[in-house]
């Protein structure tokens, strides 16, 4: 196994809402925030960093509330999840982190 294999990330994108415009280029109902949970997963002695990425939300608070209520379930359902969220972030559409929560244990539902 080379270093590239160790550093690969697995991404799960639930779905992304498209941004509609009114013809002038202004966005209508723009969804600008999402959450990302980074965690470790892998069978046996193999482990890699994986992440679950949410849908887009219209505001920071909606993304934060959804992250707090759904991230644990999403990570515990992931195949071979090691049961610990390393980072739970809320980011804006430009990729800037607007909220960060570090290490949290996840109860496995298997």
GUVEXLUM-977319 format. One record per residue (C-alpha): residue in three letters; y, z, x. Coordinates in steps of 0.1 Angstrom, whole numbers, padded with zeros to 4 digits, always signed. Layout:
REM residues N
ALAYZX/...
REM end
This chain:
REM residues 110
UNK+0000+0000+0000/UNK+0034-0010+0015/UNK+0067+0007+0010/UNK+0078-0019-0016/UNK+0049-0008-0038/UNK+0059+0028-0035/UNK+0095+0021-0044/UNK+0089-0001-0075/UNK+0103+0012-0107/UNK+0087+0007-0141/UNK+0113+0000-0169/UNK+0107+0003-0206/UNK+0135-0012-0226/UNK+0131-0002-0263/UNK+0156-0029-0275/UNK+0192-0038-0269/UNK+0216-0045-0297/UNK+0237-0076-0292/UNK+0274-0072-0292/UNK+0291-0094-0318/UNK+0327-0107-0315/UNK+0352-0119-0341/UNK+0358-0152-0323/UNK+0387-0139-0303/UNK+0364-0122-0278/UNK+0370-0087-0292/UNK+0338-0068-0298/UNK+0330-0056-0333/UNK+0309-0024-0335/UNK+0305-0024-0297/UNK+0276-0002-0285/UNK+0286+0011-0251/UNK+0263+0040-0242/UNK+0226+0045-0235/UNK+0204+0072-0219/UNK+0179+0068-0191/UNK+0151+0092-0183/UNK+0137+0090-0147/UNK+0103+0106-0141/UNK+0071+0103-0120/UNK+0040+0086-0133/UNK+0007+0073-0120/UNK-0031+0078-0121/UNK-0049+0101-0096/UNK-0031+0103-0062/UNK-0009+0073-0068/UNK+0026+0081-0081/UNK+0057+0060-0087/UNK+0091+0065-0102/UNK+0094+0052-0138/UNK+0121+0052-0164/UNK+0125+0050-0201/UNK+0157+0033-0213/UNK+0171+0038-0248/UNK+0189+0015-0272/UNK+0227+0013-0270/UNK+0248+0037-0290/UNK+0284+0035-0302/UNK+0296+0066-0285/UNK+0287+0091-0258/UNK+0279+0119-0282/UNK+0254+0098-0301/UNK+0236+0088-0269/UNK+0236+0124-0256/UNK+0222+0137-0289/UNK+0195+0111-0290/UNK+0186+0118-0254/UNK+0182+0155-0260/UNK+0160+0149-0291/UNK+0138+0120-0279/UNK+0136+0118-0241/UNK+0108+0145-0239/UNK+0086+0126-0264/UNK+0092+0092-0248/UNK+0082+0106-0214/UNK+0052+0125-0226/UNK+0039+0094-0244/UNK+0042+0073-0212/UNK+0008+0065-0196/UNK+0000+0088-0167/UNK+0033+0107-0170/UNK+0034+0137-0146/UNK+0053+0157-0172/UNK+0087+0162-0155/UNK+0120+0144-0161/UNK+0137+0141-0127/UNK+0170+0128-0142/UNK+0183+0123-0177/UNK+0215+0104-0176/UNK+0239+0089-0202/UNK+0256+0058-0189/UNK+0282+0034-0202/UNK+0279-0004-0205/UNK+0293-0007-0169/UNK+0265+0014-0155/UNK+0287+0044-0148/UNK+0270+0078-0153/UNK+0290+0098-0179/UNK+0265+0127-0182/UNK+0237+0140-0160/UNK+0209+0165-0166/UNK+0185+0173-0138/UNK+0148+0184-0137/UNK+0132+0194-0169/UNK+0095+0200-0177/UNK+0079+0180-0205/UNK+0050+0192-0226/UNK+0022+0166-0226/UNK+0010+0156-0261/UNK-0024+0143-0249/
REM end
